[in-house]
Amino acid sequence: MEKQQSTWHTAILGLQHLLAMYSGDILVPLLVGSALKFNSQQMAYLISADIFMCGIATLLQIKRTPWTGIGLPVVLGCAVEYVAPLQHIGTTLGHSYMYGSIIAAGLFLLLCGGVFAKLRRFFPTIVTGSLITLIGFTLIPVAFQNLGGGNAQAKNFGSPINLLLGFSTIIIILVLNVWTRGFIQQIAILLGIVAGSLLAVILGQVGFEPVGQAQWFQLPQLFYFAQPRFEWSSIVTMVLTAITCMIESTGVYFALSEVVGQDLKEQDLAAGYRAEGLAAILGGVFNTFPYSTFSQNVGIVQLSGIKTLRPVYFSAFFLLILGLIPKVGAIATLIPTSVLGGAMVVMFGMVGAQGIKMLAAVDLNTKNLLVIAISLGLGLGVSAQPHLFQFLPATCQTVLSNGMVVGSLTAVILNLLLNGAPHQDTAP
């Protein structure tokens, strides 16, 4: 039995979940808003509204209802896979069609979640273990890019200061996990981020201007930028991207179910997909983004050993508060990218290690080794060279340039070809 945490301890664990996903979440509005030429006021609204909707989306997912909610310790945000399609639709067709496509993709997930959940038997351990390993390892380059400063083309990328901050954060997290126990060990990621940020302040690498410029209070508004309009090609593009993110979410669901010891059933997956669909619809209505499950928080659950939903509820409420008070939310933007990158190296590595742990329980015969080898090889290869399919149509590029989708589809297809179709009651 897990020891019951005090409210104070649980709140700090929730803050750790928030910080783990915060940089990845605000990255999307920054990239999309810049592409759409938003001014500083519009950008401030977009970031605040996005943070608020992340809290709403997380609550929709962790709160079980008869129809929605996976009921696992997950945090939701806008996946980076949506960035390129949103930029393309927004800049070519306009804001209205961008938000219309988000709502349409959400409706697709909401209505088709039950159909996709029936494919659960095609995700046995050999497939889910490969997918989870792939999720962790394909995110490692993202972590290292952040560790170097965030922009690989910048002149200061990989500077001694960035390397010092990033690797110091890794070392602090490692030391806290190995040589401490109890609550300190559980919040090692958070303490590592705080310690790395304090080191950055001492070294003069943190500026406090964003906090001074931010507003004190701001409510999300319906159709703030534009009324949604609908067009078939933008809808198809966004639906394909939503399927991509749904496959990733499936891997996260199974990873967390393995960590917390909860067997996922068909209705659980359907409820999870529907929650993400409902969150996407709300994102379109409030002119923000579609939302899906963040994989980095699997590493938090694994490292902290706290498998209950209470910290995630705190994280969701913190997101709501930060979304309403931009000045407070701006404080989290002060965390240096290299510090977050160091923490991400540990978290993403733990996700990959969880996948390896699952694969260790599989009969590693020649056929299963081929499933693992080729799915990981293609997934990692596509992630390393996403421009491999640059001459194909844009909709094909959206799917084939995503290493997680390529790897997971490869694992499913190879498992069917080499091991045969699973029975209806086969557990993942």
C-alpha positions as CSV (number, residue, x, y, z in Angstrom):
1,M,0.0,0.0,0.0
2,E,1.2,3.5,-0.8
3,K,1.7,5.8,2.2
4,Q,-1.0,8.5,2.3
5,Q,0.6,11.9,1.4
6,S,-0.2,15.1,3.2
7,T,-2.0,17.8,1.2
8,W,1.2,19.9,1.1
9,H,3.2,17.0,-0.2
10,T,0.6,16.1,-2.8
11,A,0.5,19.7,-4.0
12,I,4.3,19.8,-4.5
13,L,4.0,16.5,-6.4
14,G,1.4,18.2,-8.6
15,L,3.7,21.1,-9.2
16,Q,6.4,18.7,-10.3
17,H,3.9,17.3,-12.9
18,L,3.1,20.8,-14.1
19,L,6.8,21.8,-14.5
20,A,7.5,18.6,-16.4
21,M,5.0,19.5,-19.1
22,Y,5.0,23.3,-18.9
23,S,7.8,24.0,-21.4
24,G,6.5,21.5,-23.9
25,D,3.0,23.1,-23.7
26,I,3.9,26.7,-24.0
27,L,6.2,25.8,-27.0
28,V,3.2,25.2,-29.2
29,P,1.5,28.6,-28.7
30,L,4.8,30.3,-29.2
31,L,5.5,28.5,-32.5
32,V,1.9,28.7,-33.9
33,G,1.4,32.3,-32.7
34,S,4.7,33.4,-34.3
35,A,3.7,31.8,-37.6
36,L,0.4,33.6,-37.5
37,K,2.1,36.9,-36.8
38,F,0.3,37.4,-33.5
39,N,1.3,40.6,-31.6
40,S,2.5,40.5,-28.0
41,Q,-1.0,41.0,-26.6
42,Q,-2.4,38.2,-28.7
43,M,0.5,36.0,-27.8
44,A,0.0,36.6,-24.1
45,Y,-3.7,35.7,-24.4
46,L,-3.0,32.6,-26.4
47,I,-0.4,31.2,-23.9
48,S,-2.7,32.0,-20.9
49,A,-5.8,30.5,-22.5
50,D,-3.8,27.4,-23.6
51,I,-2.5,26.8,-20.0
52,F,-6.1,27.2,-18.7
53,M,-7.4,24.7,-21.3
54,C,-4.7,22.2,-20.4
55,G,-6.1,22.2,-16.9
56,I,-9.6,21.6,-18.2
57,A,-8.4,18.8,-20.6
58,T,-6.5,17.1,-17.8
59,L,-9.6,17.1,-15.5
60,L,-11.6,15.6,-18.3
61,Q,-9.1,12.8,-18.7
62,I,-8.5,11.9,-15.0
63,K,-12.1,12.2,-13.9
64,R,-13.9,8.9,-14.8
65,T,-17.4,9.2,-16.1
66,P,-19.5,6.5,-17.9
67,W,-18.4,7.9,-21.2
68,T,-15.1,9.8,-20.8
69,G,-11.9,9.8,-18.8
70,I,-9.1,7.2,-18.7
71,G,-8.7,7.6,-14.9
72,L,-4.9,7.4,-15.0
73,P,-2.3,9.9,-13.7
74,V,-2.0,11.8,-17.0
75,V,-1.5,15.5,-17.8
76,L,-2.7,16.8,-21.2
77,G,-1.3,19.5,-23.4
78,C,-1.0,20.3,-27.1
79,A,1.4,17.8,-28.9
80,V,4.1,19.2,-31.1
81,E,2.8,17.1,-34.0
82,Y,0.0,19.6,-34.3
83,V,2.4,22.6,-34.9
84,A,3.1,22.1,-38.6
85,P,-0.5,21.4,-39.6
86,L,-1.8,24.3,-37.6
87,Q,0.8,26.7,-39.0
88,H,0.0,25.5,-42.6
89,I,-3.8,25.8,-42.2
90,G,-3.6,29.1,-40.3
91,T,-1.3,30.8,-42.8
92,T,-2.9,29.5,-46.0
93,L,-6.6,29.3,-45.2
94,G,-6.9,31.6,-42.2
95,H,-7.6,31.4,-38.5
96,S,-11.3,30.4,-38.9
97,Y,-10.5,27.3,-40.9
98,M,-7.7,26.4,-38.4
99,Y,-10.2,26.4,-35.5
100,G,-12.8,24.7,-37.6
101,S,-10.4,21.8,-38.3
102,I,-9.6,21.5,-34.6
103,I,-13.3,21.2,-33.7
104,A,-13.8,18.6,-36.5
105,A,-10.9,16.5,-35.3
106,G,-12.3,16.6,-31.8
107,L,-15.7,15.4,-33.1
108,F,-13.9,12.6,-34.9
109,L,-12.2,11.4,-31.8
110,L,-15.3,11.8,-29.7
111,L,-17.5,9.8,-32.1
112,C,-14.9,7.2,-33.2
113,G,-13.2,6.5,-29.8
114,G,-15.2,3.3,-29.3
115,V,-14.2,2.0,-32.7
116,F,-10.5,2.5,-32.1
117,A,-10.7,1.0,-28.7
118,K,-11.8,-2.3,-30.3
119,L,-8.3,-2.5,-31.8
120,R,-6.9,-3.0,-28.3
121,R,-6.1,-6.7,-29.0
122,F,-3.7,-5.7,-31.7
123,F,-1.5,-4.1,-29.0
124,P,0.0,-7.1,-27.1
125,T,3.1,-6.5,-24.9
126,I,5.5,-6.9,-27.8
127,V,3.8,-4.0,-29.5
128,T,3.2,-1.7,-26.5
129,G,6.7,-2.4,-25.1
130,S,8.2,-1.4,-28.4
131,L,6.0,1.7,-28.7
132,I,6.8,2.9,-25.2
133,T,10.5,2.3,-25.7
134,L,10.2,4.3,-28.9
135,I,8.3,7.1,-27.2
136,G,11.1,7.6,-24.7
137,F,14.0,7.3,-27.2
138,T,12.5,9.5,-29.9
139,L,12.1,12.3,-27.3
140,I,15.7,12.2,-26.2
141,P,16.9,14.4,-29.1
142,V,14.2,17.0,-28.0
143,A,15.7,16.8,-24.5
144,F,19.2,17.4,-25.8
145,Q,18.1,20.2,-28.0
146,N,16.7,21.9,-24.9
147,L,19.8,21.1,-22.9
148,G,21.9,22.9,-25.5
149,G,19.7,26.0,-25.3
150,G,16.6,25.2,-27.4
151,N,17.6,26.5,-30.8
152,A,20.3,24.5,-32.6
153,Q,20.9,27.4,-35.0
154,A,21.6,29.9,-32.2
155,K,25.2,31.1,-31.7
156,N,25.1,30.1,-28.1
157,F,23.7,26.6,-28.6
158,G,25.8,24.2,-26.5
159,S,27.6,27.0,-24.8
160,P,29.5,26.2,-21.6
161,I,26.8,27.9,-19.5
162,N,24.0,25.8,-21.1
163,L,25.9,22.6,-20.7
164,L,26.7,23.5,-17.1
165,L,23.1,24.1,-16.2
166,G,21.8,21.1,-18.1
167,F,24.2,18.5,-16.8
168,S,24.1,20.0,-13.3
169,T,20.4,19.4,-13.3
170,I,20.9,15.8,-14.4
171,I,23.5,15.2,-11.6
172,I,21.2,16.8,-8.9
173,I,18.3,14.6,-9.9
174,L,20.5,11.5,-10.0
175,V,22.0,12.3,-6.6
176,L,18.6,12.9,-5.0
177,N,17.2,9.7,-6.4
178,V,20.1,7.6,-5.2
179,W,21.0,9.1,-1.9
180,T,17.7,10.3,-0.5
181,R,14.5,8.6,0.5
182,G,10.8,9.4,1.0
183,F,9.3,12.7,-0.1
184,I,12.7,14.3,-1.1
185,Q,13.2,11.4,-3.5
186,Q,9.7,11.7,-4.9
187,I,10.2,15.3,-5.9
188,A,13.7,14.9,-7.2
189,I,12.7,16.2,-10.7
190,L,11.2,19.4,-9.2
191,L,14.2,20.0,-6.9
192,G,16.6,19.5,-9.8
193,I,14.7,22.1,-11.8
194,V,14.6,24.5,-8.9
195,A,18.3,24.0,-8.1
196,G,19.3,24.4,-11.8
197,S,17.2,27.6,-12.1
198,L,18.8,29.1,-8.9
199,L,22.2,28.3,-10.4
200,A,21.1,30.2,-13.6
201,V,20.1,33.2,-11.5
202,I,23.4,33.2,-9.7
203,L,25.2,33.1,-13.1
204,G,23.0,36.0,-14.4
205,Q,21.2,33.9,-17.0
206,V,17.6,34.7,-15.9
207,G,15.8,37.9,-16.7
208,F,12.6,38.8,-14.9
209,E,11.1,41.1,-17.5
210,P,8.3,38.6,-18.6
211,V,6.8,38.7,-15.1
212,G,6.7,42.5,-15.0
213,Q,5.1,42.7,-18.4
214,A,2.4,40.1,-17.8
215,Q,-1.2,40.9,-16.7
216,W,-2.6,40.0,-13.3
217,F,-5.9,38.5,-14.5
218,Q,-7.4,37.3,-17.8
219,L,-10.4,35.1,-18.6
220,P,-10.5,32.8,-21.7
221,Q,-13.1,34.0,-24.2
222,L,-15.2,32.1,-26.8
223,F,-14.0,32.7,-30.3
224,Y,-11.4,35.3,-29.2
225,F,-9.6,35.3,-32.6
226,A,-12.1,34.0,-35.1
227,Q,-15.4,32.1,-35.6
228,P,-14.7,28.6,-36.8
229,R,-15.3,27.7,-40.5
230,F,-14.9,24.3,-42.1
231,E,-13.1,23.1,-45.2
232,W,-12.5,19.4,-46.2
233,S,-8.7,19.4,-46.8
234,S,-7.9,21.2,-43.5
235,I,-10.2,18.8,-41.7
236,V,-8.5,15.7,-43.2
237,T,-5.1,17.0,-42.3
238,M,-6.1,17.6,-38.7
239,V,-7.9,14.3,-38.4
240,L,-4.8,12.5,-39.6
241,T,-2.7,14.3,-37.0
242,A,-5.3,13.5,-34.3
243,I,-5.0,9.8,-35.2
244,T,-1.2,10.2,-34.9
245,C,-1.5,11.7,-31.4
246,M,-4.1,9.1,-30.5
247,I,-1.6,6.3,-31.2
248,E,0.9,8.1,-29.0
249,S,-1.6,8.5,-26.3
250,T,-2.4,4.7,-26.5
251,G,1.3,4.0,-25.8
252,V,1.2,6.4,-22.8
253,Y,-2.0,4.7,-21.5
254,F,-0.3,1.3,-21.6
255,A,2.9,2.6,-20.1
256,L,1.0,4.2,-17.1
257,S,-1.2,1.1,-16.7
258,E,2.0,-0.9,-16.4
259,V,3.5,1.5,-13.8
260,V,0.4,1.7,-11.7
261,G,-0.6,-2.0,-12.1
262,Q,-4.0,-1.3,-13.7
263,D,-5.3,-3.5,-16.5
264,L,-6.8,-1.4,-19.4
265,K,-10.0,-2.6,-20.9
266,E,-11.6,-1.6,-24.2
267,Q,-14.0,0.8,-22.4
268,D,-11.1,2.5,-20.7
269,L,-9.4,3.2,-24.0
270,A,-12.6,4.5,-25.5
271,A,-13.2,6.8,-22.6
272,G,-9.7,8.1,-22.9
273,Y,-10.1,8.8,-26.6
274,R,-13.4,10.6,-26.1
275,A,-11.9,12.8,-23.4
276,E,-9.2,13.9,-25.8
277,G,-11.9,14.6,-28.4
278,L,-14.0,16.7,-26.0
279,A,-10.8,18.6,-25.0
280,A,-10.1,19.3,-28.7
281,I,-13.6,20.6,-29.3
282,L,-13.3,23.0,-26.4
283,G,-9.8,24.0,-27.6
284,G,-11.4,25.0,-31.0
285,V,-14.2,26.9,-29.4
286,F,-11.9,28.9,-27.1
287,N,-9.4,29.4,-30.0
288,T,-6.6,27.4,-28.5
289,F,-5.5,23.9,-29.6
290,P,-6.3,20.2,-29.6
291,Y,-5.1,18.4,-26.5
292,S,-3.6,14.9,-26.0
293,T,-1.7,13.0,-23.3
294,F,1.8,14.1,-22.5
295,S,4.3,11.2,-22.3
296,Q,7.0,13.0,-20.2
297,N,4.8,12.6,-17.1
298,V,5.1,8.8,-17.2
299,G,8.7,9.4,-16.1
300,I,7.4,11.5,-13.1
301,V,5.1,8.7,-12.0
302,Q,7.9,6.1,-12.4
303,L,10.5,8.1,-10.5
304,S,8.3,9.5,-7.7
305,G,6.6,6.1,-7.0
306,I,3.3,8.0,-6.4
307,K,0.7,6.4,-8.6
308,T,-2.5,8.0,-7.3
309,L,-4.5,10.7,-9.1
310,R,-4.3,13.3,-6.3
311,P,-1.1,15.0,-7.5
312,V,-2.5,15.3,-11.0
313,Y,-5.7,16.9,-9.7
314,F,-3.5,19.5,-8.0
315,S,-1.5,19.9,-11.3
316,A,-4.8,20.5,-13.2
317,F,-6.0,23.1,-10.7
318,F,-2.5,24.8,-10.8
319,L,-2.9,25.0,-14.6
320,L,-6.3,26.6,-14.2
321,I,-4.9,29.2,-11.8
322,L,-1.9,30.0,-14.0
323,G,-4.1,30.3,-17.0
324,L,-6.2,33.0,-15.2
325,I,-3.1,34.9,-13.7
326,P,-0.6,35.4,-16.5
327,K,1.8,37.2,-14.2
328,V,2.1,34.1,-12.0
329,G,2.3,31.8,-15.0
330,A,5.1,33.9,-16.4
331,I,7.3,32.8,-13.5
332,A,7.5,29.3,-14.9
333,T,8.8,30.8,-18.2
334,L,11.9,32.0,-16.3
335,I,13.2,28.4,-16.0
336,P,16.1,28.2,-18.4
337,T,15.6,25.9,-21.4
338,S,18.8,24.0,-20.6
339,V,17.6,23.2,-17.1
340,L,14.4,21.8,-18.5
341,G,16.4,19.9,-21.0
342,G,18.5,18.2,-18.3
343,A,15.3,17.1,-16.5
344,M,13.8,15.9,-19.8
345,V,16.8,13.6,-20.4
346,V,16.1,11.8,-17.1
347,M,12.3,11.7,-17.6
348,F,12.4,10.5,-21.3
349,G,15.1,8.0,-20.5
350,M,12.8,6.6,-17.8
351,V,10.0,6.2,-20.3
352,G,12.3,4.3,-22.6
353,A,13.5,2.2,-19.7
354,Q,9.9,1.3,-18.8
355,G,9.4,0.0,-22.3
356,I,12.6,-2.1,-22.1
357,K,11.3,-3.5,-18.8
358,M,8.0,-4.5,-20.5
359,L,10.0,-6.2,-23.4
360,A,12.0,-8.1,-20.9
361,A,8.9,-10.1,-20.0
362,V,8.4,-11.1,-23.7
363,D,9.6,-14.4,-25.2
364,L,12.5,-12.9,-27.2
365,N,12.5,-15.4,-30.1
366,T,13.6,-14.5,-33.6
367,K,10.1,-13.3,-34.7
368,N,9.7,-11.0,-31.7
369,L,13.2,-9.7,-32.0
370,L,12.4,-8.8,-35.6
371,V,9.3,-6.9,-34.5
372,I,11.3,-5.0,-31.9
373,A,14.3,-4.3,-34.2
374,I,12.5,-3.1,-37.3
375,S,9.8,-1.1,-35.4
376,L,12.5,0.7,-33.3
377,G,14.8,1.1,-36.3
378,L,12.1,2.6,-38.6
379,G,10.7,4.8,-35.8
380,L,14.1,6.2,-34.7
381,G,15.2,6.5,-38.3
382,V,12.2,8.6,-39.3
383,S,12.7,10.8,-36.2
384,A,16.3,11.4,-37.1
385,Q,15.6,12.1,-40.8
386,P,12.0,13.6,-41.0
387,H,12.7,15.0,-44.5
388,L,13.0,11.5,-46.0
389,F,9.4,11.8,-47.3
390,Q,9.6,15.5,-48.4
391,F,8.5,14.6,-52.0
392,L,5.3,12.9,-50.9
393,P,2.0,14.8,-50.5
394,A,1.7,16.9,-47.4
395,T,-0.9,14.7,-45.8
396,C,1.4,11.6,-46.2
397,Q,4.3,13.6,-44.7
398,T,2.2,14.4,-41.7
399,V,1.9,10.7,-40.9
400,L,5.2,9.2,-42.2
401,S,7.5,11.9,-40.7
402,N,6.3,10.9,-37.2
403,G,8.6,8.2,-35.8
404,M,6.2,7.1,-33.2
405,V,3.4,6.5,-35.7
406,V,5.7,4.7,-38.2
407,G,7.2,2.6,-35.4
408,S,3.9,1.6,-33.8
409,L,2.2,0.8,-37.1
410,T,5.3,-1.3,-38.0
411,A,5.1,-3.2,-34.7
412,V,1.4,-3.9,-35.2
413,I,1.7,-5.1,-38.8
414,L,4.9,-7.2,-38.2
415,N,3.4,-8.8,-35.1
416,L,0.3,-9.7,-37.2
417,L,2.4,-11.1,-40.0
418,L,4.9,-13.0,-37.9
419,N,2.8,-14.0,-34.9
420,G,-0.7,-14.1,-36.3
421,A,-3.9,-12.4,-35.4
422,P,-4.5,-12.2,-31.6
423,H,-7.6,-13.6,-30.0
424,Q,-10.3,-11.2,-28.9
425,D,-9.4,-11.6,-25.2
426,T,-5.7,-11.2,-25.6
427,A,-4.3,-8.8,-23.1
428,P,-1.8,-6.2,-24.1
